[in-house]
Amino acid sequence: MDAYRFAGGTAVVTGAASGIGAALAPLLAARGSDLVLVDRDAGRLAEVAASVRAAHPGISVDTAVVDLADPVATQRVADELVAAHPGTTLLVNNAGVALGGRFDQVTLDEFDWVMEINFRAVVRLTKAFLPTLKAHPGSHVVNLSSLFGLMAPAGQAAYSSSKFAVRGFTEALRHELAEDGVGVTSVHPGGIRTRIAETARVASGVDAEEAAAGKADFAKLLTFPAEKAAALIVDAVEKRRPRLLIGISAKIPDVLVRVAPGGYGRLLAAVTKLAGMRR
């Protein structure tokens, strides 16, 4: 497949009000893509859009405010965007949420909340835009999975379930769309410095002290700059890479899982314990 051409097409990016999504917007605009930025945070989204418009006055920047946890609202917005932007050639399903807690501490409603945003919204938006993307051979889809779409540590049953689902969906989609000339990339970030720890929910069955400690530990892992992650994603799109691992915190666990698919949990626990002793 030829290199992806950014100029002249429209890129739809979810989770665009902060983190990787916000970092992608100016990079895509700089390469000539018109933008449709989607997020639930209207204030931050407006700031990102205004910044891109100021830096790239020749680029069209549209926004849509929607909570992807609401399937009815998500479908409505998706249908509206498809109708309004027939020139869409890039879909980046970046939006995601985190939920900490063991499966016995998580309610089914909390579990479904994660799945609705992290997985079902990805499926819903991809389904809506698929006819448009297929109508433009050379289009591309990017779905953000995670390090926890490669491995599933304790306390991440809901999040890992959603990200493994994204990974499987994306790999099947890649094989299906190859004959249509549509590229597909699965992205597996490690610890990216975003607001995900700040906005993460804690399962209702987790006590306050455990919750605070878990959030603090999670935040310490987020060291890789979002801007650098966004640049790697743009490069992967252009080169039509099928899979992108971002950061050593994703690459090492990927090898670990391949070497010890049934026993990486024990190795991970040992490494985590050793790291704690060294702090």
C-alpha positions in Angstrom: 0.0 0.0 0.0 1.3 3.5 -0.9 2.2 6.0 1.8 -0.8 7.7 3.4 -1.4 11.2 2.0 -2.5 13.6 4.7 -3.1 16.7 2.6 -6.6 17.1 1.1 -8.3 14.6 3.5 -10.2 15.0 6.7 -9.0 13.4 9.9 -11.5 12.5 12.7 -9.8 12.2 16.1 -11.6 11.2 19.3 -10.4 12.1 22.8 -8.9 15.2 21.2 -9.2 17.6 24.2 -6.0 16.4 25.9 -3.2 13.9 25.8 -2.4 12.1 22.6 -5.5 13.3 20.8 -4.7 17.0 21.5 -1.1 16.4 20.4 -2.2 14.7 17.2 -4.3 17.7 16.1 -1.6 20.2 15.2 0.6 17.5 13.7 -2.2 16.4 11.3 -3.0 20.0 10.5 0.6 20.7 9.7 0.5 18.0 7.1 -2.6 19.4 5.5 -5.4 17.4 7.0 -8.7 19.1 7.8 -9.8 18.1 11.3 -12.9 16.9 13.2 -12.1 16.8 16.9 -14.3 14.9 19.2 -14.4 14.9 23.0 -16.7 15.2 26.0 -14.8 18.1 27.5 -16.2 21.1 25.7 -13.9 23.7 27.2 -10.6 21.9 26.6 -11.8 20.8 23.1 -12.5 24.4 22.2 -9.0 25.5 23.4 -7.3 22.8 21.3 -9.4 23.7 18.2 -8.7 27.4 18.6 -4.9 26.8 18.9 -4.9 24.7 15.7 -7.0 27.3 13.8 -4.6 30.1 14.9 -1.5 28.1 13.9 -3.0 26.8 10.6 -5.6 29.3 9.3 -5.9 27.4 6.0 -7.2 24.2 7.8 -10.8 23.5 8.6 -11.3 22.5 12.2 -14.7 21.2 13.3 -15.6 19.9 16.8 -18.2 17.6 18.3 -18.9 17.3 22.0 -20.2 13.9 23.0 -19.8 11.5 25.9 -18.9 8.2 24.3 -20.3 6.3 27.3 -23.8 7.2 25.8 -24.3 4.9 22.9 -27.4 6.8 21.6 -25.6 10.1 21.6 -22.4 8.5 20.1 -24.4 7.0 17.2 -26.2 10.3 16.6 -23.0 12.3 16.5 -21.3 9.7 14.3 -24.1 9.8 11.8 -24.0 13.7 11.8 -20.2 13.7 11.2 -20.3 11.1 8.4 -22.9 13.3 6.6 -21.0 16.5 7.2 -17.6 15.2 6.3 -17.7 13.0 3.2 -14.0 13.6 2.6 -12.9 11.8 5.7 -9.8 9.6 5.0 -8.4 9.1 8.5 -10.2 7.9 11.6 -8.3 7.9 14.9 -10.2 6.2 17.7 -8.1 7.5 20.6 -10.6 8.2 23.4 -10.3 6.0 26.4 -10.9 5.7 30.1 -9.3 3.7 33.0 -10.9 1.9 35.9 -8.8 0.5 38.7 -9.8 -2.5 40.8 -10.0 -6.3 40.9 -12.9 -7.9 39.2 -14.6 -8.7 42.5 -14.4 -5.0 43.4 -15.9 -3.8 40.1 -19.7 -3.6 39.5 -21.1 -4.7 36.2 -22.2 -1.1 35.5 -18.6 0.1 36.0 -17.3 -2.7 33.8 -19.8 -1.8 31.1 -18.8 1.9 31.3 -15.3 1.0 30.4 -16.3 -1.3 27.6 -18.7 1.3 26.1 -16.1 4.0 25.8 -13.0 2.0 25.1 -14.4 -0.7 22.8 -18.0 -0.2 21.7 -17.5 3.4 20.7 -14.5 2.3 18.6 -16.7 -0.2 16.9 -19.6 2.2 16.5 -17.6 5.0 15.0 -15.7 2.7 12.7 -18.9 1.1 11.4 -20.4 4.6 10.8 -17.3 5.8 8.8 -16.5 2.6 7.0 -18.4 3.3 3.8 -16.8 6.7 3.6 -13.3 5.3 4.2 -13.8 2.5 1.6 -15.0 5.1 -0.9 -11.6 6.7 -0.7 -9.0 4.0 -1.3 -5.8 5.0 0.6 -7.8 5.9 3.7 -6.6 4.7 7.1 -7.9 3.7 10.6 -6.0 4.0 13.8 -7.3 2.3 17.0 -5.7 2.9 20.3 -5.3 -0.3 22.3 -2.7 -0.3 25.1 0.1 -2.1 26.8 -2.8 -3.8 28.7 -4.0 -5.0 25.3 -0.8 -7.1 25.2 -0.8 -8.3 28.8 -3.4 -8.3 31.6 -2.1 -7.6 35.1 -4.1 -8.0 38.3 -6.5 -5.0 39.0 -7.1 -4.3 35.3 -9.8 -6.8 34.4 -12.1 -4.2 32.9 -9.5 -2.1 31.2 -7.6 -5.1 29.8 -10.8 -6.6 28.5 -11.6 -3.5 26.6 -8.1 -3.1 25.1 -7.7 -6.8 24.2 -11.1 -6.4 22.4 -9.8 -3.3 20.5 -6.7 -5.3 19.5 -8.7 -8.2 18.2 -11.2 -6.0 16.4 -8.4 -4.0 14.8 -6.4 -7.0 13.6 -9.5 -8.6 12.0 -10.4 -5.2 10.4 -6.9 -4.9 9.0 -7.2 -8.2 7.2 -10.7 -7.4 5.9 -9.9 -3.9 4.6 -6.7 -4.8 2.8 -8.4 -5.5 -0.5 -10.3 -2.2 -0.2 -7.0 -0.3 0.0 -7.7 0.9 3.6 -4.9 0.7 6.1 -5.3 -0.1 9.7 -3.0 0.4 12.6 -3.2 -0.9 16.2 -1.4 1.3 18.7 -0.2 0.0 22.0 1.1 2.8 24.2 3.0 2.2 27.4 3.0 4.9 30.1 2.1 8.0 28.2 2.0 11.3 30.1 -1.7 12.1 29.8 -4.7 12.9 32.0 -5.8 9.2 32.2 -4.5 8.8 35.8 -6.2 12.0 36.8 -9.5 11.1 35.2 -9.4 7.4 36.0 -12.2 5.9 38.1 -11.7 3.6 41.0 -14.0 0.6 41.4 -16.7 1.2 44.1 -15.4 -1.9 46.0 -11.9 -0.3 46.6 -11.4 1.5 49.9 -10.2 5.1 49.8 -6.6 4.4 51.0 -6.1 1.7 48.4 -7.6 3.9 45.8 -5.3 6.8 46.5 -2.2 4.5 46.5 -3.2 2.9 43.2 -3.7 6.3 41.5 -0.4 7.5 42.8 1.4 4.4 41.5 -0.4 4.6 38.2 0.6 8.3 37.7 4.3 7.4 38.3 4.2 5.2 35.2 3.1 7.9 32.9 6.4 9.3 31.7 6.5 9.2 27.9 5.6 12.6 26.3 2.2 12.6 24.6 3.7 14.8 21.8 6.3 12.2 21.0 3.7 9.5 21.0 1.6 11.5 18.6 4.5 11.9 16.3 5.1 8.2 16.3 1.5 7.6 15.4 1.6 10.0 12.5 4.7 8.3 11.2 3.1 4.9 11.6 0.0 6.1 9.6 2.2 7.4 6.8 4.2 4.2 6.6 1.0 2.0 6.9 2.5 0.2 9.9 0.1 -2.6 11.1 1.1 -2.3 14.8 2.9 0.3 16.9 4.3 -0.2 20.3 5.1 3.1 22.1 7.8 3.3 24.7 10.0 0.7 26.4 7.2 0.2 28.9 5.3 -1.5 26.1 8.1 -3.1 24.2 9.6 -5.1 27.1 6.3 -6.5 28.4 5.5 -7.5 24.8 8.7 -9.6 24.7 7.9 -10.9 28.2 4.4 -12.1 27.1 5.9 -13.8 24.1 8.6 -15.6 26.1 6.3 -16.6 29.0 2.7 -16.4 27.9 1.5 -18.4 30.9 3.9 -17.2 33.5 4.5 -13.5 32.8 2.4 -12.6 35.8 5.0 -14.0 38.2 7.8 -12.4 36.4 6.0 -9.1 36.3 5.3 -9.3 40.1 9.0 -9.9 40.7 10.1 -7.0 38.5 7.6 -4.7 40.2 8.7 -5.8 43.7 12.4 -5.2 42.7 11.6 -1.8 41.3 9.8 -0.9 44.6 12.8 -2.0 46.7 15.1 0.3 44.6 12.9 3.4 45.1 
